[in-house]
Amino acid sequence: VQLQACGGGLVQPGGSLRLSCAASGFTLDYYAIGWFRQAPGKEREWVSCISSSDGSTYYADSVKGRFTISRDDARNTAYLQMDSLKPEDTGVYYCSYYKYWGQGTLVTVSS
């Protein structure tokens, strides 16, 4: 039973990345799925979430208009499309579902 987050990497400012969060041992179709991030030396902060009931999406003000959360229940995977990345988006990104957390994937935005 685990969540596996991947897709992080090094990208230049203005670039894009797509993070994936795949579940094994359970399905992602009952609770909301969330993405969080933790920048070096800072607290973990909420980034976005998507409802399981109607697919409603929510974003932190800092990423609104640049990030897009989605889910593919057939693949049992959630995604976070990150566009127009900024250096302040740097951090370890975690997906969360119910009481489960992924291991985190590092995103570095730097020139």
ZAZA-161058 format. One line per 4 residues: number of its first residue (from 0); their letters; for each residue x, y, z of N, C-alpha, C, O, CB. Coordinates in nm, 2 decimals. Glycine has a CB too. Layout:
<kevos>
NUM) a) X Y Z X Y Z X Y Z X Y Z X Y Z; ...
</kevos>
This chain:
<kevos>
0) vqlq) 0.09 -0.12 0.00 0.00 0.00 0.00 0.09 0.12 0.00 0.16 0.15 0.10 -0.10 0.00 0.12; 0.09 0.19 -0.11 0.18 0.31 -0.12 0.13 0.41 -0.23 0.06 0.37 -0.32 0.32 0.27 -0.14; 0.18 0.53 -0.21 0.17 0.63 -0.31 0.31 0.66 -0.37 0.41 0.67 -0.29 0.11 0.76 -0.26; 0.32 0.66 -0.50 0.45 0.68 -0.56 0.45 0.81 -0.64 0.38 0.82 -0.74 0.49 0.56 -0.65
4) acgg) 0.52 0.91 -0.59 0.53 1.04 -0.67 0.65 1.04 -0.75 0.76 1.00 -0.70 0.52 1.16 -0.57; 0.64 1.09 -0.87 0.76 1.11 -0.96 0.74 1.22 -1.05 0.63 1.28 -1.06 0.79 0.97 -1.03; 0.85 1.25 -1.13 0.84 1.35 -1.23 0.91 1.48 -1.20 0.92 1.57 -1.29 0.69 1.39 -1.26; 0.97 1.49 -1.08 1.05 1.61 -1.05 1.18 1.61 -1.13 1.21 1.52 -1.20 1.08 1.61 -0.90
8) glvq) 1.25 1.72 -1.12 1.37 1.74 -1.19 1.42 1.88 -1.18 1.36 1.97 -1.11 1.36 1.69 -1.33; 1.52 1.91 -1.26 1.57 2.05 -1.27 1.52 2.11 -1.40 1.52 2.06 -1.51 1.73 2.05 -1.28; 1.46 2.23 -1.38 1.40 2.30 -1.50 1.43 2.45 -1.48 1.45 2.50 -1.37 1.25 2.28 -1.50; 1.45 2.52 -1.60 1.47 2.66 -1.60 1.35 2.74 -1.57 1.24 2.69 -1.59 1.53 2.70 -1.73
12) pggs) 1.36 2.86 -1.51 1.24 2.94 -1.49 1.16 2.96 -1.62 1.22 2.98 -1.73 1.28 3.08 -1.44; 1.03 2.95 -1.61 0.94 2.95 -1.72 0.91 2.82 -1.78 0.83 2.81 -1.87 1.01 3.04 -1.83; 0.99 2.72 -1.74 0.97 2.58 -1.79 0.85 2.51 -1.73 0.77 2.57 -1.65 1.09 2.50 -1.77; 0.83 2.38 -1.77 0.72 2.30 -1.72 0.77 2.17 -1.67 0.87 2.11 -1.72 0.62 2.29 -1.83
16) lrls) 0.69 2.11 -1.58 0.71 1.97 -1.54 0.57 1.91 -1.51 0.48 1.99 -1.48 0.80 1.96 -1.41; 0.56 1.78 -1.52 0.44 1.72 -1.48 0.47 1.61 -1.38 0.55 1.52 -1.41 0.36 1.65 -1.61; 0.41 1.62 -1.26 0.43 1.53 -1.16 0.32 1.42 -1.16 0.21 1.45 -1.20 0.44 1.60 -1.02; 0.36 1.30 -1.13 0.26 1.19 -1.12 0.25 1.14 -0.98 0.35 1.14 -0.91 0.29 1.08 -1.22
20) caas) 0.14 1.09 -0.95 0.12 1.02 -0.81 0.04 0.90 -0.84 -0.08 0.90 -0.86 0.05 1.12 -0.71; 0.11 0.78 -0.83 0.04 0.66 -0.86 0.02 0.58 -0.73 0.11 0.58 -0.64 0.12 0.57 -0.96; -0.10 0.52 -0.72 -0.13 0.44 -0.60 -0.12 0.29 -0.63 -0.16 0.25 -0.74 -0.27 0.48 -0.55; -0.08 0.22 -0.53 -0.08 0.07 -0.54 -0.14 0.02 -0.41 -0.10 0.07 -0.30 0.06 0.01 -0.57
24) gftl) -0.22 -0.08 -0.42 -0.28 -0.14 -0.30 -0.42 -0.08 -0.26 -0.48 -0.13 -0.17 -0.19 -0.13 -0.19; -0.46 0.03 -0.33 -0.58 0.09 -0.30 -0.62 0.18 -0.42 -0.53 0.21 -0.50 -0.58 0.17 -0.17; -0.74 0.22 -0.43 -0.78 0.31 -0.54 -0.80 0.45 -0.50 -0.82 0.48 -0.38 -0.91 0.26 -0.60; -0.78 0.54 -0.59 -0.78 0.69 -0.56 -0.92 0.75 -0.59 -0.92 0.87 -0.62 -0.67 0.76 -0.64
28) dyya) -1.02 0.67 -0.58 -1.15 0.73 -0.63 -1.25 0.76 -0.52 -1.37 0.78 -0.55 -1.21 0.63 -0.72; -1.21 0.76 -0.39 -1.30 0.79 -0.28 -1.28 0.93 -0.22 -1.37 1.00 -0.19 -1.29 0.68 -0.18; -1.15 0.96 -0.18 -1.12 1.08 -0.12 -1.06 1.18 -0.21 -1.02 1.15 -0.32 -1.03 1.05 0.00; -1.05 1.30 -0.17 -0.97 1.40 -0.25 -0.82 1.37 -0.25 -0.77 1.31 -0.16 -1.00 1.54 -0.19
32) igwf) -0.76 1.41 -0.35 -0.61 1.40 -0.37 -0.55 1.53 -0.35 -0.60 1.63 -0.41 -0.57 1.33 -0.50; -0.44 1.54 -0.28 -0.38 1.67 -0.26 -0.23 1.66 -0.30 -0.17 1.56 -0.29 -0.39 1.71 -0.11; -0.18 1.78 -0.33 -0.04 1.80 -0.35 0.01 1.91 -0.25 -0.05 2.01 -0.23 -0.01 1.84 -0.50; 0.13 1.88 -0.20 0.19 1.97 -0.10 0.33 1.99 -0.15 0.39 1.91 -0.23 0.18 1.92 0.05
36) rqap) 0.40 2.09 -0.09 0.54 2.10 -0.12 0.61 2.16 0.00 0.55 2.22 0.09 0.56 2.20 -0.24; 0.74 2.13 0.01 0.82 2.19 0.12 0.95 2.24 0.06 1.03 2.17 0.01 0.85 2.08 0.22; 0.97 2.37 0.07 1.09 2.44 0.03 1.19 2.42 0.13 1.16 2.40 0.25 1.06 2.59 -0.01; 1.32 2.43 0.09 1.43 2.42 0.19 1.41 2.52 0.31 1.40 2.64 0.29 1.57 2.44 0.12
40) gker) 1.42 2.47 0.43 1.41 2.55 0.54 1.27 2.61 0.58 1.26 2.69 0.67 1.50 2.66 0.53; 1.17 2.56 0.51 1.03 2.61 0.53 0.94 2.49 0.57 0.97 2.38 0.55 0.98 2.68 0.40; 0.82 2.53 0.61 0.72 2.44 0.65 0.66 2.38 0.52 0.66 2.44 0.41 0.61 2.50 0.74; 0.60 2.26 0.53 0.53 2.20 0.42 0.40 2.28 0.40 0.33 2.32 0.49 0.49 2.05 0.45
44) ewvs) 0.37 2.31 0.27 0.25 2.39 0.24 0.16 2.32 0.14 0.21 2.25 0.05 0.29 2.53 0.19; 0.04 2.35 0.15 -0.06 2.29 0.06 -0.05 2.36 -0.08 -0.03 2.49 -0.08 -0.20 2.30 0.11; -0.06 2.29 -0.19 -0.05 2.34 -0.32 -0.18 2.34 -0.39 -0.23 2.43 -0.45 0.06 2.27 -0.40; -0.24 2.22 -0.39 -0.36 2.20 -0.47 -0.43 2.07 -0.43 -0.37 1.98 -0.37 -0.33 2.19 -0.62
48) ciss) -0.56 2.06 -0.46 -0.63 1.93 -0.44 -0.75 1.92 -0.54 -0.79 2.02 -0.60 -0.69 1.93 -0.29; -0.79 1.80 -0.55 -0.90 1.77 -0.65 -1.00 1.68 -0.58 -0.96 1.58 -0.52 -0.84 1.71 -0.78; -1.12 1.71 -0.60 -1.23 1.63 -0.53 -1.25 1.50 -0.60 -1.22 1.49 -0.72 -1.36 1.71 -0.53; -1.29 1.40 -0.53 -1.33 1.27 -0.59 -1.47 1.27 -0.64 -1.50 1.19 -0.73 -1.30 1.16 -0.49
52) sdgs) -1.56 1.35 -0.59 -1.70 1.35 -0.62 -1.73 1.41 -0.75 -1.80 1.35 -0.84 -1.78 1.41 -0.51; -1.68 1.53 -0.77 -1.72 1.61 -0.89 -1.59 1.66 -0.97 -1.61 1.73 -1.07 -1.81 1.72 -0.86; -1.47 1.63 -0.92 -1.35 1.68 -0.99 -1.32 1.82 -0.97 -1.24 1.88 -1.04 -1.37 1.65 -1.13; -1.39 1.88 -0.87 -1.36 2.02 -0.84 -1.21 2.04 -0.80 -1.15 1.95 -0.73 -1.45 2.08 -0.73
56) tyya) -1.15 2.14 -0.85 -1.01 2.17 -0.82 -0.99 2.30 -0.74 -1.06 2.39 -0.75 -0.93 2.17 -0.95; -0.88 2.30 -0.66 -0.85 2.41 -0.57 -0.70 2.43 -0.58 -0.62 2.33 -0.58 -0.90 2.38 -0.43; -0.66 2.56 -0.57 -0.52 2.59 -0.58 -0.48 2.70 -0.47 -0.56 2.78 -0.44 -0.49 2.64 -0.72; -0.36 2.69 -0.43 -0.30 2.80 -0.35 -0.29 2.92 -0.44 -0.26 2.90 -0.56 -0.17 2.76 -0.29
60) dsvk) -0.30 3.04 -0.38 -0.29 3.16 -0.46 -0.16 3.17 -0.54 -0.15 3.22 -0.65 -0.31 3.28 -0.38; -0.05 3.11 -0.48 0.08 3.12 -0.53 0.10 3.04 -0.66 0.19 3.07 -0.74 0.18 3.07 -0.43; 0.01 2.95 -0.69 0.02 2.86 -0.81 -0.10 2.87 -0.90 -0.10 2.82 -1.01 0.04 2.72 -0.77; -0.20 2.94 -0.86 -0.32 2.96 -0.94 -0.29 3.01 -1.08 -0.22 3.11 -1.09 -0.42 3.04 -0.87
64) grft) -0.34 2.95 -1.18 -0.32 3.00 -1.32 -0.20 2.94 -1.38 -0.17 2.95 -1.50 -0.31 3.14 -1.32; -0.11 2.87 -1.30 0.01 2.81 -1.35 0.01 2.66 -1.34 0.07 2.59 -1.42 0.13 2.87 -1.28; -0.05 2.61 -1.23 -0.05 2.46 -1.21 -0.19 2.41 -1.24 -0.29 2.48 -1.22 -0.01 2.43 -1.06; -0.20 2.28 -1.28 -0.32 2.22 -1.31 -0.32 2.08 -1.25 -0.23 2.00 -1.28 -0.35 2.21 -1.46
68) isrd) -0.41 2.05 -1.16 -0.42 1.92 -1.10 -0.53 1.84 -1.18 -0.63 1.89 -1.22 -0.46 1.93 -0.95; -0.50 1.71 -1.19 -0.60 1.62 -1.26 -0.59 1.48 -1.20 -0.49 1.45 -1.12 -0.58 1.62 -1.41; -0.68 1.40 -1.24 -0.68 1.26 -1.19 -0.73 1.17 -1.30 -0.81 1.21 -1.38 -0.77 1.24 -1.06; -0.67 1.05 -1.30 -0.72 0.95 -1.40 -0.74 0.82 -1.32 -0.66 0.75 -1.29 -0.60 0.92 -1.51
72) darn) -0.87 0.81 -1.29 -0.91 0.69 -1.20 -0.88 0.56 -1.27 -0.86 0.46 -1.20 -1.06 0.71 -1.16; -0.89 0.56 -1.40 -0.86 0.43 -1.47 -0.72 0.39 -1.45 -0.69 0.27 -1.45 -0.90 0.45 -1.62; -0.63 0.49 -1.45 -0.49 0.46 -1.42 -0.45 0.46 -1.28 -0.33 0.44 -1.24 -0.40 0.55 -1.50; -0.55 0.50 -1.19 -0.52 0.51 -1.05 -0.41 0.61 -1.02 -0.32 0.58 -0.94 -0.49 0.37 -0.99
76) tayl) -0.41 0.72 -1.09 -0.30 0.81 -1.09 -0.35 0.96 -1.09 -0.45 0.99 -1.15 -0.20 0.79 -1.21; -0.28 1.04 -1.01 -0.31 1.18 -1.01 -0.19 1.26 -1.07 -0.08 1.21 -1.07 -0.35 1.24 -0.87; -0.22 1.38 -1.12 -0.11 1.45 -1.19 -0.11 1.60 -1.14 -0.21 1.65 -1.09 -0.13 1.45 -1.34; 0.01 1.66 -1.15 0.02 1.80 -1.12 0.10 1.86 -1.24 0.22 1.84 -1.24 0.08 1.84 -0.98
80) qmds) 0.03 1.93 -1.33 0.10 1.99 -1.44 0.15 2.13 -1.39 0.06 2.21 -1.35 0.01 2.00 -1.57; 0.27 2.16 -1.40 0.33 2.28 -1.35 0.39 2.36 -1.47 0.49 2.31 -1.53 0.43 2.25 -1.24; 0.33 2.47 -1.50 0.38 2.56 -1.61 0.43 2.69 -1.55 0.40 2.73 -1.44 0.27 2.58 -1.71; 0.51 2.76 -1.63 0.56 2.89 -1.59 0.63 2.89 -1.46 0.60 2.97 -1.37 0.45 3.00 -1.59
84) lkpe) 0.71 2.79 -1.44 0.77 2.77 -1.31 0.86 2.88 -1.27 0.93 2.94 -1.36 0.85 2.64 -1.31; 0.87 2.90 -1.14 0.95 3.01 -1.08 1.05 2.95 -0.99 1.02 2.84 -0.93 0.86 3.12 -1.02; 1.16 3.02 -0.96 1.25 2.97 -0.86 1.18 2.94 -0.72 1.22 2.85 -0.65 1.37 3.07 -0.84; 1.09 3.02 -0.69 1.02 3.00 -0.56 0.93 2.87 -0.56 0.87 2.84 -0.45 0.93 3.12 -0.52
88) dtgv) 0.92 2.80 -0.67 0.84 2.68 -0.68 0.93 2.56 -0.64 0.89 2.45 -0.63 0.79 2.65 -0.81; 1.06 2.59 -0.62 1.16 2.48 -0.58 1.12 2.42 -0.45 1.08 2.49 -0.35 1.30 2.54 -0.57; 1.13 2.29 -0.44 1.10 2.22 -0.32 1.07 2.07 -0.35 1.07 2.02 -0.46 0.98 2.28 -0.25; 1.04 2.00 -0.24 1.00 1.86 -0.25 0.85 1.86 -0.26 0.78 1.91 -0.17 1.06 1.77 -0.13
92) yycs) 0.80 1.79 -0.36 0.65 1.79 -0.38 0.60 1.65 -0.33 0.66 1.54 -0.37 0.62 1.81 -0.53; 0.49 1.65 -0.26 0.43 1.53 -0.20 0.29 1.52 -0.25 0.22 1.62 -0.25 0.44 1.53 -0.05; 0.24 1.40 -0.28 0.10 1.38 -0.30 0.05 1.31 -0.17 0.12 1.24 -0.10 0.07 1.29 -0.43; -0.08 1.34 -0.15 -0.15 1.29 -0.03 -0.29 1.24 -0.07 -0.36 1.30 -0.14 -0.15 1.39 0.08
96) yyky) -0.32 1.12 0.00 -0.46 1.07 -0.02 -0.50 1.00 0.11 -0.44 0.90 0.15 -0.46 0.97 -0.14; -0.60 1.05 0.17 -0.65 1.00 0.30 -0.54 1.01 0.40 -0.49 1.12 0.43 -0.70 0.85 0.28; -0.49 0.90 0.45 -0.38 0.90 0.55 -0.25 0.87 0.49 -0.15 0.85 0.56 -0.41 0.81 0.66; -0.24 0.86 0.35 -0.12 0.81 0.29 -0.05 0.93 0.22 -0.11 1.03 0.17 -0.15 0.71 0.18
100) wgqg) 0.08 0.92 0.23 0.17 1.02 0.17 0.27 0.96 0.07 0.32 0.85 0.10 0.24 1.11 0.27; 0.29 1.02 -0.04 0.40 0.97 -0.13 0.53 1.01 -0.07 0.54 1.09 0.03 0.38 1.03 -0.27; 0.64 0.96 -0.13 0.77 0.98 -0.07 0.83 1.12 -0.11 0.93 1.16 -0.05 0.86 0.87 -0.11; 0.77 1.19 -0.20 0.82 1.32 -0.24 0.91 1.31 -0.36 0.98 1.21 -0.38 0.90 1.38 -0.13
104) tlvt) 0.90 1.41 -0.44 0.98 1.42 -0.56 1.04 1.57 -0.57 0.96 1.66 -0.55 0.90 1.39 -0.69; 1.16 1.58 -0.59 1.23 1.71 -0.59 1.21 1.79 -0.72 1.24 1.74 -0.82 1.38 1.69 -0.55; 1.17 1.91 -0.70 1.16 2.00 -0.82 1.25 2.12 -0.79 1.25 2.19 -0.69 1.01 2.06 -0.84; 1.34 2.14 -0.88 1.44 2.26 -0.87 1.42 2.35 -0.99 1.44 2.30 -1.11 1.59 2.20 -0.86
108) vss) 1.39 2.47 -0.97 1.37 2.57 -1.07 1.49 2.67 -1.06 1.50 2.75 -0.97 1.23 2.64 -1.06; 1.58 2.66 -1.16 1.70 2.74 -1.15 1.76 2.75 -1.29 1.75 2.66 -1.38 1.80 2.68 -1.06; 1.82 2.87 -1.31 1.89 2.89 -1.44 2.04 2.85 -1.43 2.11 2.86 -1.53 1.87 3.04 -1.49
</kevos>
